Amino acid sequence: MPSRSSSSSAASASSLKLSRPARRASLVVHVVGAASWLGLTVGLLALGVTAATTGTAVTVEASVRAMKLFADWLLLPVAFLTLVSGLVLSLGTPWGLARHRWVWTKFWLTLATTTATVFALRPGVNSAVAAVTAGGPLPDAGDVLFGPIVSLSAYVFMTVISVLKPWGLTRRGRRLRATPSRRPTGTAEPARRTS
């Protein structure tokens, strides 16, 4: 027989479930945010490659200034939109945040890449802009290439696991599945993948 605390936590978890229209709207927002983040990163990588490989000072300056514009005005809002909408979806649907390994992995990768955007990518771009606008050469190609390459790799990986949903349940997910709880109709656990 389940303990009172586990049944009350299951009841409180079921009260967080999104309605079907809210879930669909959140999913659209999340997919648009994630696609925008991926597109911005591809654009940043193209600008970084241009800045690192061209010999023209005007082109280098234009490339790093465009990177700064994207990093300052677009990248962080899109990153936060993706992070928040992913949290809403995970907490408001039967997938849960820590029930399935692929959701848990995506959460931590999204949090890590958002943090890296703030503390690594933007400072690298800012130092490149400062050097180039002072009339000097691009100080280090890594400042404009490393962040977009790492970010793009992470986003492609997250896209793949979002589609394939690998690895099964976490320990918490297995424990919650084993604990019988009173679920309202229409909030069944996602079907278990057998492949």
C-alpha positions as CSV (number, residue, x, y, z in Angstrom):
1,M,0.0,0.0,0.0
2,P,1.5,3.4,-1.0
3,S,2.4,5.8,1.8
4,R,0.3,8.9,2.4
5,S,3.2,11.2,1.2
6,S,3.7,9.3,-2.0
7,S,0.0,9.4,-2.9
8,S,-0.2,13.1,-2.0
9,S,2.8,13.8,-4.2
10,A,1.3,11.8,-7.0
11,A,-2.0,13.8,-6.6
12,S,-0.1,17.1,-6.6
13,A,1.9,16.1,-9.6
14,S,-1.4,15.2,-11.5
15,S,-2.8,18.7,-10.6
16,L,0.1,20.3,-12.6
17,K,-1.0,18.6,-15.9
18,L,-1.6,21.0,-18.8
19,S,-4.9,20.9,-20.7
20,R,-4.6,19.6,-24.2
21,P,-4.8,23.2,-25.8
22,A,-2.2,24.5,-23.3
23,R,0.1,21.5,-23.9
24,R,-0.1,22.0,-27.7
25,A,0.5,25.7,-27.3
26,S,3.5,25.0,-25.1
27,L,4.8,22.5,-27.5
28,V,4.6,24.9,-30.4
29,V,6.4,27.6,-28.4
30,H,9.1,25.1,-27.4
31,V,9.7,23.8,-30.9
32,V,9.8,27.4,-32.4
33,G,12.2,28.4,-29.6
34,A,14.4,25.4,-30.2
35,A,14.4,25.8,-34.0
36,S,15.2,29.5,-33.6
37,W,18.1,28.7,-31.2
38,L,19.4,26.2,-33.7
39,G,19.1,28.6,-36.6
40,L,20.8,31.4,-34.7
41,T,23.7,29.1,-33.8
42,V,24.1,28.1,-37.4
43,G,24.2,31.8,-38.3
44,L,26.7,32.5,-35.6
45,L,28.9,29.7,-36.9
46,A,28.7,31.0,-40.4
47,L,29.7,34.5,-39.2
48,G,32.5,33.0,-37.0
49,V,33.9,31.0,-39.9
50,T,33.8,34.1,-42.1
51,A,35.6,36.2,-39.5
52,A,38.2,33.5,-38.9
53,T,39.0,32.7,-42.5
54,T,38.8,36.0,-44.3
55,G,41.7,38.3,-44.7
56,T,39.7,41.5,-45.1
57,A,39.5,43.7,-42.0
58,V,36.2,45.1,-43.0
59,T,34.6,41.7,-43.4
60,V,36.0,40.5,-40.1
61,E,34.6,43.6,-38.3
62,A,31.2,43.2,-40.0
63,S,31.1,39.5,-39.1
64,V,32.0,40.0,-35.4
65,R,29.6,43.0,-35.0
66,A,26.8,40.9,-36.5
67,M,27.7,38.1,-34.0
68,K,27.5,40.5,-31.2
69,L,24.1,41.8,-32.3
70,F,22.8,38.2,-32.4
71,A,24.4,37.3,-29.1
72,D,23.2,40.4,-27.3
73,W,19.7,40.7,-28.6
74,L,18.4,37.4,-29.9
75,L,20.3,34.5,-28.4
76,L,19.5,34.9,-24.7
77,P,15.7,35.5,-25.1
78,V,15.5,32.5,-27.4
79,A,17.6,30.4,-25.0
80,F,15.4,31.3,-22.0
81,L,12.2,30.8,-24.0
82,T,13.4,27.3,-24.9
83,L,14.4,26.5,-21.3
84,V,11.2,27.8,-19.7
85,S,8.9,26.2,-22.3
86,G,10.7,22.9,-21.9
87,L,10.2,23.0,-18.2
88,V,6.5,23.8,-18.6
89,L,6.1,20.9,-21.0
90,S,8.0,18.4,-18.8
91,L,6.3,19.4,-15.6
92,G,2.8,19.8,-17.1
93,T,2.7,16.5,-19.0
94,P,3.1,12.8,-18.1
95,W,6.7,12.8,-19.4
96,G,7.8,14.6,-16.2
97,L,11.2,16.3,-15.7
98,A,13.1,13.5,-14.1
99,R,11.1,10.4,-15.2
100,H,12.7,9.7,-18.5
101,R,16.4,9.9,-19.2
102,W,16.1,11.7,-22.5
103,V,14.0,14.5,-20.9
104,W,16.4,14.8,-17.9
105,T,19.4,14.9,-20.3
106,K,17.8,17.6,-22.5
107,F,17.0,19.7,-19.4
108,W,20.6,19.7,-18.2
109,L,22.1,20.2,-21.7
110,T,19.7,23.2,-22.2
111,L,20.7,24.6,-18.8
112,A,24.4,24.1,-19.6
113,T,24.2,25.7,-23.1
114,T,22.2,28.7,-21.7
115,T,24.8,29.2,-19.0
116,A,27.7,28.8,-21.6
117,T,26.0,31.4,-23.8
118,V,26.0,33.9,-20.9
119,F,29.5,33.1,-19.5
120,A,31.5,31.9,-22.6
121,L,30.0,32.7,-26.0
122,R,29.0,36.3,-25.3
123,P,32.3,37.3,-23.6
124,G,34.3,35.7,-26.4
125,V,32.4,37.6,-29.1
126,N,32.7,40.8,-27.0
127,S,36.4,40.5,-26.8
128,A,36.7,39.8,-30.5
129,V,34.6,42.9,-31.3
130,A,36.7,45.1,-28.9
131,A,39.9,43.9,-30.6
132,V,38.7,44.3,-34.1
133,T,37.0,47.7,-33.6
134,A,40.3,49.0,-32.0
135,G,42.0,48.3,-35.4
136,G,43.6,45.1,-34.5
137,P,43.3,41.6,-36.0
138,L,40.9,38.9,-34.6
139,P,42.8,37.9,-31.5
140,D,41.7,34.2,-31.4
141,A,39.5,32.3,-33.9
142,G,38.3,30.2,-30.9
143,D,36.5,33.2,-29.5
144,V,34.1,33.2,-32.5
145,L,34.2,29.5,-33.4
146,F,34.3,27.4,-30.2
147,G,30.9,28.5,-28.7
148,P,28.8,28.0,-31.9
149,I,30.5,24.7,-32.6
150,V,29.8,23.3,-29.1
151,S,26.3,24.8,-29.1
152,L,25.4,23.4,-32.5
153,S,26.6,19.9,-31.5
154,A,24.5,20.1,-28.3
155,Y,21.4,21.3,-30.1
156,V,21.6,18.6,-32.8
157,F,22.1,15.9,-30.1
158,M,19.0,17.2,-28.2
159,T,17.0,17.2,-31.4
160,V,18.0,13.6,-32.1
161,I,17.0,12.4,-28.5
162,S,13.8,14.4,-28.7
163,V,12.8,12.4,-31.8
164,L,14.2,9.0,-30.7
165,K,13.4,9.2,-26.9
166,P,16.1,6.7,-26.0
167,W,17.3,5.2,-22.7
168,G,14.0,4.5,-20.8
169,L,13.1,5.6,-17.3
170,T,15.2,7.2,-14.7
171,R,15.3,5.6,-11.2
172,R,12.7,8.1,-10.1
173,G,10.6,7.2,-13.1
174,R,10.8,3.5,-12.4
175,R,9.8,4.2,-8.7
176,L,6.8,6.3,-9.8
177,R,5.7,3.7,-12.3
178,A,5.8,1.0,-9.6
179,T,3.9,3.1,-7.1
180,P,0.1,2.8,-7.9
181,S,-1.5,6.2,-7.8
182,R,-4.9,7.5,-8.5
183,R,-4.7,9.3,-11.9
184,P,-7.6,11.2,-13.3
185,T,-8.8,9.7,-16.6
186,G,-7.0,11.1,-19.6
187,T,-3.6,11.6,-17.9
188,A,-2.1,8.2,-18.6
189,E,1.6,7.7,-18.5
190,P,3.3,7.8,-22.0
191,A,3.5,4.4,-23.6
192,R,6.7,2.5,-22.9
193,R,9.1,2.3,-25.9
194,T,10.1,-1.2,-26.8
195,S,12.6,-0.5,-29.5
